[in-house]
Amino acid sequence: MENKTQLQNDIFAYVFKLSNTLQVYLDRSLIDDGLTSKQMFLMMVIDSFGEANPTFKEAAQRSGSSYQNIKQIALKLEKKDYVAINSDPEDKRAKRLCLTDKAKAYWKNRDQSDVDGMDKLFKRFEQNELEKFFDYMNRFLNGIEELSAEMEGEK
């Protein structure tokens, strides 16, 4: 068994590899749709708000990304008619993101193939392992968020 420091380093590196590998796979699978994995993820984030269309800031917070990155991705999705960017009726400075009918139709048509893909991706895990995996990932993310908050407090 590796010592704790080496194991932590290996896990840290593996998280990057996992992220890169997943992004390359998704980008390849979405190429015929003219989308990227980051565009797909932003649409998922917007959808997660339900009827409450998020602002750029809210979408950035939920996705773990920056305001500028979300804005850049959203503008590309707007050009493709997947996202509408509207002024907030109560605060004209704030912009709200809304999935268009084209985006909703796109997701409706993908539903079963996406479920099948997720099933294949996670077929190596039992239910209890998925629950533990989710718990571990959540704890890891909380650690990153704590470090980030500490860093912000130092500025």
C-alpha atoms as a printed R data frame, in Angstrom:
    type eleno elety resid chain resno       x      y       z
1   ATOM     1    CA   MET     A     1   0.000  0.000   0.000
2   ATOM     2    CA   GLU     A     2   1.242  3.450  -0.912
3   ATOM     3    CA   ASN     A     3   1.819  6.020   1.792
4   ATOM     4    CA   LYS     A     4  -0.902  8.625   2.309
5   ATOM     5    CA   THR     A     5   0.919 11.477   0.554
6   ATOM     6    CA   GLN     A     6   1.608  9.386  -2.544
7   ATOM     7    CA   LEU     A     7  -1.960  8.112  -2.612
8   ATOM     8    CA   GLN     A     8  -3.290 11.683  -2.335
9   ATOM     9    CA   ASN     A     9  -1.030 12.767  -5.210
10  ATOM    10    CA   ASP     A    10  -2.178  9.827  -7.317
11  ATOM    11    CA   ILE     A    11  -5.857 10.584  -6.649
12  ATOM    12    CA   PHE     A    12  -5.311 14.270  -7.420
13  ATOM    13    CA   ALA     A    13  -3.690 13.419 -10.752
14  ATOM    14    CA   TYR     A    14  -6.360 10.849 -11.510
15  ATOM    15    CA   VAL     A    15  -9.127 13.410 -11.022
16  ATOM    16    CA   PHE     A    16  -7.550 15.504 -13.793
17  ATOM    17    CA   LYS     A    17  -7.173 12.460 -16.035
18  ATOM    18    CA   LEU     A    18 -10.785 11.480 -15.380
19  ATOM    19    CA   SER     A    19 -11.978 14.996 -16.223
20  ATOM    20    CA   ASN     A    20  -9.930 15.170 -19.430
21  ATOM    21    CA   THR     A    21 -10.922 11.680 -20.553
22  ATOM    22    CA   LEU     A    22 -14.604 12.348 -19.950
23  ATOM    23    CA   GLN     A    23 -14.430 15.683 -21.791
24  ATOM    24    CA   VAL     A    24 -12.723 14.116 -24.831
25  ATOM    25    CA   TYR     A    25 -15.272 11.277 -24.914
26  ATOM    26    CA   LEU     A    26 -18.245 13.639 -24.631
27  ATOM    27    CA   ASP     A    27 -16.833 16.083 -27.179
28  ATOM    28    CA   ARG     A    28 -16.462 13.215 -29.655
29  ATOM    29    CA   SER     A    29 -19.967 11.919 -28.970
30  ATOM    30    CA   LEU     A    30 -21.498 15.395 -29.400
31  ATOM    31    CA   ILE     A    31 -19.587 16.422 -32.533
32  ATOM    32    CA   ASP     A    32 -22.425 15.435 -34.908
33  ATOM    33    CA   ASP     A    33 -24.780 17.631 -32.838
34  ATOM    34    CA   GLY     A    34 -22.419 20.600 -33.154
35  ATOM    35    CA   LEU     A    35 -22.024 20.835 -29.380
36  ATOM    36    CA   THR     A    36 -19.230 20.512 -26.862
37  ATOM    37    CA   SER     A    37 -19.269 18.845 -23.448
38  ATOM    38    CA   LYS     A    38 -19.091 22.248 -21.762
39  ATOM    39    CA   GLN     A    39 -22.081 23.470 -23.756
40  ATOM    40    CA   MET     A    40 -23.970 20.302 -22.875
41  ATOM    41    CA   PHE     A    41 -23.098 20.748 -19.193
42  ATOM    42    CA   LEU     A    42 -24.270 24.361 -19.169
43  ATOM    43    CA   MET     A    43 -27.607 23.309 -20.653
44  ATOM    44    CA   MET     A    44 -27.889 20.678 -17.900
45  ATOM    45    CA   VAL     A    45 -27.105 23.327 -15.280
46  ATOM    46    CA   ILE     A    46 -29.728 25.702 -16.687
47  ATOM    47    CA   ASP     A    47 -32.269 22.876 -16.753
48  ATOM    48    CA   SER     A    48 -31.495 22.025 -13.110
49  ATOM    49    CA   PHE     A    49 -33.053 25.365 -12.085
50  ATOM    50    CA   GLY     A    50 -36.426 24.275 -13.471
51  ATOM    51    CA   GLU     A    51 -38.659 27.211 -14.330
52  ATOM    52    CA   ALA     A    52 -36.410 29.658 -12.438
53  ATOM    53    CA   ASN     A    53 -34.083 30.812 -15.197
54  ATOM    54    CA   PRO     A    54 -30.646 31.366 -13.648
55  ATOM    55    CA   THR     A    55 -28.418 34.395 -14.008
56  ATOM    56    CA   PHE     A    56 -24.885 33.992 -15.311
57  ATOM    57    CA   LYS     A    57 -23.698 34.232 -11.702
58  ATOM    58    CA   GLU     A    58 -26.098 31.548 -10.445
59  ATOM    59    CA   ALA     A    59 -25.158 29.205 -13.295
60  ATOM    60    CA   ALA     A    60 -21.459 29.825 -12.601
61  ATOM    61    CA   GLN     A    61 -21.887 29.006  -8.917
62  ATOM    62    CA   ARG     A    62 -23.853 25.831  -9.559
63  ATOM    63    CA   SER     A    63 -21.428 24.612 -12.223
64  ATOM    64    CA   GLY     A    64 -18.254 25.504 -10.349
65  ATOM    65    CA   SER     A    65 -17.157 27.742 -13.190
66  ATOM    66    CA   SER     A    66 -16.452 31.439 -13.605
67  ATOM    67    CA   TYR     A    67 -18.967 34.080 -14.662
68  ATOM    68    CA   GLN     A    68 -16.862 34.852 -17.745
69  ATOM    69    CA   ASN     A    69 -16.644 31.204 -18.788
70  ATOM    70    CA   ILE     A    70 -20.404 30.726 -18.432
71  ATOM    71    CA   LYS     A    71 -21.049 33.906 -20.408
72  ATOM    72    CA   GLN     A    72 -18.741 32.760 -23.217
73  ATOM    73    CA   ILE     A    73 -20.387 29.334 -23.444
74  ATOM    74    CA   ALA     A    74 -23.890 30.813 -23.212
75  ATOM    75    CA   LEU     A    75 -23.195 33.244 -26.060
76  ATOM    76    CA   LYS     A    76 -22.143 30.330 -28.273
77  ATOM    77    CA   LEU     A    77 -25.291 28.422 -27.317
78  ATOM    78    CA   GLU     A    78 -27.373 31.515 -28.056
79  ATOM    79    CA   LYS     A    79 -25.922 31.658 -31.597
80  ATOM    80    CA   LYS     A    80 -26.945 28.007 -32.038
81  ATOM    81    CA   ASP     A    81 -30.458 28.816 -30.708
82  ATOM    82    CA   TYR     A    82 -30.161 26.507 -27.677
83  ATOM    83    CA   VAL     A    83 -30.180 29.295 -25.076
84  ATOM    84    CA   ALA     A    84 -31.918 32.648 -24.822
85  ATOM    85    CA   ILE     A    85 -30.273 35.412 -22.800
86  ATOM    86    CA   ASN     A    86 -32.846 37.820 -21.398
87  ATOM    87    CA   SER     A    87 -32.707 40.810 -19.094
88  ATOM    88    CA   ASP     A    88 -34.100 40.202 -15.630
89  ATOM    89    CA   PRO     A    89 -37.414 42.074 -15.363
90  ATOM    90    CA   GLU     A    90 -36.541 43.303 -11.851
91  ATOM    91    CA   ASP     A    91 -32.853 44.060 -12.421
92  ATOM    92    CA   LYS     A    92 -32.009 45.088 -15.982
93  ATOM    93    CA   ARG     A    93 -28.282 44.609 -15.286
94  ATOM    94    CA   ALA     A    94 -28.765 40.904 -14.592
95  ATOM    95    CA   LYS     A    95 -29.074 38.518 -17.518
96  ATOM    96    CA   ARG     A    96 -31.064 35.293 -17.235
97  ATOM    97    CA   LEU     A    97 -30.446 32.080 -19.151
98  ATOM    98    CA   CYS     A    98 -33.317 30.111 -20.607
99  ATOM    99    CA   LEU     A    99 -33.347 26.931 -22.666
100 ATOM   100    CA   THR     A   100 -35.082 27.427 -25.997
101 ATOM   101    CA   ASP     A   101 -37.651 25.109 -27.536
102 ATOM   102    CA   LYS     A   102 -34.842 23.774 -29.743
103 ATOM   103    CA   ALA     A   103 -32.830 22.818 -26.634
104 ATOM   104    CA   LYS     A   104 -35.826 21.207 -24.949
105 ATOM   105    CA   ALA     A   105 -36.544 19.164 -28.091
106 ATOM   106    CA   TYR     A   106 -32.882 18.183 -28.311
107 ATOM   107    CA   TRP     A   107 -32.899 16.819 -24.744
108 ATOM   108    CA   LYS     A   108 -36.226 15.074 -25.193
109 ATOM   109    CA   ASN     A   109 -34.836 13.200 -28.202
110 ATOM   110    CA   ARG     A   110 -31.661 12.229 -26.337
111 ATOM   111    CA   ASP     A   111 -33.260 10.950 -23.136
112 ATOM   112    CA   GLN     A   112 -33.131  7.166 -23.681
113 ATOM   113    CA   SER     A   113 -29.719  7.107 -25.357
114 ATOM   114    CA   ASP     A   114 -28.340  9.181 -22.471
115 ATOM   115    CA   VAL     A   115 -29.832  6.765 -19.924
116 ATOM   116    CA   ASP     A   116 -28.307  3.845 -21.818
117 ATOM   117    CA   GLY     A   117 -24.934  5.597 -21.909
118 ATOM   118    CA   MET     A   118 -25.031  6.279 -18.164
119 ATOM   119    CA   ASP     A   119 -25.950  2.660 -17.508
120 ATOM   120    CA   LYS     A   120 -22.925  1.525 -19.537
121 ATOM   121    CA   LEU     A   121 -20.652  4.035 -17.833
122 ATOM   122    CA   PHE     A   122 -21.629  2.924 -14.330
123 ATOM   123    CA   LYS     A   123 -22.255 -0.787 -14.985
124 ATOM   124    CA   ARG     A   124 -19.189 -1.741 -12.943
125 ATOM   125    CA   PHE     A   125 -20.729 -0.330  -9.758
126 ATOM   126    CA   GLU     A   126 -23.354 -1.680  -7.401
127 ATOM   127    CA   GLN     A   127 -25.915  0.712  -5.886
128 ATOM   128    CA   ASN     A   128 -24.067  0.944  -2.550
129 ATOM   129    CA   GLU     A   129 -20.796  1.642  -4.372
130 ATOM   130    CA   LEU     A   130 -22.435  4.451  -6.349
131 ATOM   131    CA   GLU     A   131 -23.722  5.958  -3.107
132 ATOM   132    CA   LYS     A   132 -20.240  5.796  -1.556
133 ATOM   133    CA   PHE     A   133 -18.658  7.175  -4.723
134 ATOM   134    CA   PHE     A   134 -21.085 10.090  -4.694
135 ATOM   135    CA   ASP     A   135 -20.338 10.721  -1.018
136 ATOM   136    CA   TYR     A   136 -16.571 10.669  -1.632
137 ATOM   137    CA   MET     A   137 -16.832 13.008  -4.624
138 ATOM   138    CA   ASN     A   138 -19.042 15.373  -2.634
139 ATOM   139    CA   ARG     A   139 -16.584 15.429   0.264
140 ATOM   140    CA   PHE     A   140 -13.707 16.061  -2.136
141 ATOM   141    CA   LEU     A   141 -15.624 18.925  -3.764
142 ATOM   142    CA   ASN     A   142 -16.415 20.398  -0.337
143 ATOM   143    CA   GLY     A   143 -12.694 20.336   0.439
144 ATOM   144    CA   ILE     A   144 -11.916 22.207  -2.761
145 ATOM   145    CA   GLU     A   145 -14.626 24.766  -1.989
146 ATOM   146    CA   GLU     A   146 -13.213 25.283   1.525
147 ATOM   147    CA   LEU     A   147  -9.720 25.860   0.125
148 ATOM   148    CA   SER     A   148 -11.130 28.244  -2.447
149 ATOM   149    CA   ALA     A   149 -13.014 30.201   0.226
150 ATOM   150    CA   GLU     A   150  -9.848 30.412   2.324
151 ATOM   151    CA   MET     A   151  -7.957 31.711  -0.708
152 ATOM   152    CA   GLU     A   152 -10.637 34.346  -1.339
153 ATOM   153    CA   GLY     A   153 -10.450 35.387   2.321
154 ATOM   154    CA   GLU     A   154  -6.701 35.978   2.007
155 ATOM   155    CA   LYS     A   155  -7.167 38.521  -0.794
